[in-house]
Structure formats: structure tokens, C-alpha cells
Amino acid sequence: MRRARRPPAWPRAAPPTGSAPPGPLPLTHARALRAPAEQGPLGVRRLAVGTRASGAATTQLVNGLVAAGCITRIRRPEDKRSVPVALTDEGRARHDERRRALTEALHTAPAHRDAPAEVLDHLSAVHDRL
């Protein structure tokens, strides 16, 4: 006897529009863009290490970033099992903007060594904008 399929416990996201969504990038997405920006094209296993996520979670992350136009899969006819991913121009722009904003935020962070909570509040606010 076949079991009836249950609907997901959460609503499905809207289909991707083909461009990266505006607004802050989740930390895992930022890490996924940083790894190929710094190391060049990467396989999913190496990207998983860079994002600190499981292989399955990284595959889902890659699917979303491909749909958003931030990374692309590189198909190699000589090796069909390995499919590295690389940044697109959109992905590079998102990564570069985040890096620029973080660098600027670190230079403008309060320099009060006696008030680390203020520094953390400042950096947290910056992170929320990225």
C-alpha cells in the first residue's frame, strides 16, 4: 500500500527570478561566494568545507546560488563526475560589495577598548545590513 505524500511543513519559496535577491546575504551564502572568489572554481566537497556545511546542504546551497545567478557549474566533458562551481559576474559583485562594506565597517568601528560591547553592537549592525 502506498503512503500518501504529505505537504511540506513550511511553504515553498517563490521560484527564483534569475538574479541574486537584494538585501543581506545569509552567512552561509557569503561563505559560499567567498570560497571560489579566493580559491577559484571548487568542487562541492571543497565548497562544503569552506561553508562549514554538509555535502547535501552545500548541494542545495549551490542550487539556490545557481538559480540566483551568483555561481555557475562548470561541466567538463573529460570528467562528468566532478562539476566545479565558479562565481559569475553577479556573484563576484555581491562578494566584492560585502568585502568592501566589511572593511569599511571595521575601519569605522568604535576604537574603545574599554567598551567591547559597543564594538560588537556596531559590527552586528553592519552584518545585519550585508
N, C-alpha and C positions, 0 to 999 in steps of 0.2 A: 504494500500500500504506500502510495506516495504522500509525502507530507506537503501540506500547503505552505507556500512561501509567505513569510511574514514581512510586512513592510518594515523599512529601516526605522530604528528608534529615533532618528533625527531626520529633519528634512534635507533633501539633497540640495547641494549648492546649484546656483544658476549655471548654465553652460558658460564656459569661458568665452570671452569676447575676442581673444586673439592678441590682447596686449596686457601688459602687467597692470594689475589693479593699482589705482593711485592710493596714496597713503602709506602708513607704516608697513614695513615688511616684518613678518614674524622672524624671530631669531634664527630658526632652522632654515628659513628661506635665505636669509642673509648669509648664513654659513655656506649654503649650497651655491650661492653665487660667488662667494669669496674663494672657495677651493679651486675652481677652474680659472678664476681670474689670476690667482697666484701661481698655479701649477700647470696650467694648460689643460687640454682635454683629459678627462678622467673616466675610468670605468665606474660602474655603480658601487662596487666594493670599496674602492678608494674614496669615492664621494661619501659613502656611508661613514667612513672613519672621520672625514672632515666635518660632517654634520652631526656626528655623535648620535646616529640613528641606526636602527636595524636595517638590514637589506630590504625587507619588504616595505618599511616606511620610506626608505630612500627611493624605491621604485615609484611609489605613489607621489612623493615629492617631485621627482623628475617628471612624471606625467603632468602634474599641475604646472610646473615651470615651462615645460614644452608648450602646453596649451596657452600659457600666458605670453609666450614669445620671448622668454628670457634665456632659455637654453635650447640647444638643438642636439639631436642624436646624430652621430657620425657613423654611417653604415659603411663597412669595409667589405668588399667582395671576397677578399682573401681570408677573412676571419668573421664568419657570420655569428659566432657565439658571443664575441665581445663587441659591445656597442658603446663606445665612449660618448660622453656628453661634453659640449663646449658652450661658452657664452655666445649669445647673439649680440648684436649692437645694442638692443634694448636692455639685455641683461648686464652688459658692460656699463651702460649709462646708469642703471639702477645701483650697481655696485660702486661705481665711482662717486655718485652723488652721496651715498651713505658714508663712504670713507671720508669724503670732504667734510660732511656735516659733523662726523665724529671728531675729526681732527680739529675743526673749528671749536667744537664744544669743549674739548679738552684744554684748548688754549684760553678759553674764556671762563673755565670753571673757577669758582672761588678758591683762592690760594690760602685759605685759613687752615693751618694745620691743627688748630685747636677746635675746629668745627667740622669734623669729617661728615657729620650728618648733612650739613649744607652742601658739601661736595657731592655726596651720594644723591641727595634730592635733585640737584642740578643735572647730574648725569642721567638719572632716572627719567626726568622730564625730556631730556634730549632723546633718549632711547624711545620713549613713547611717540615722539614725532617721526622717528625714522621708520 
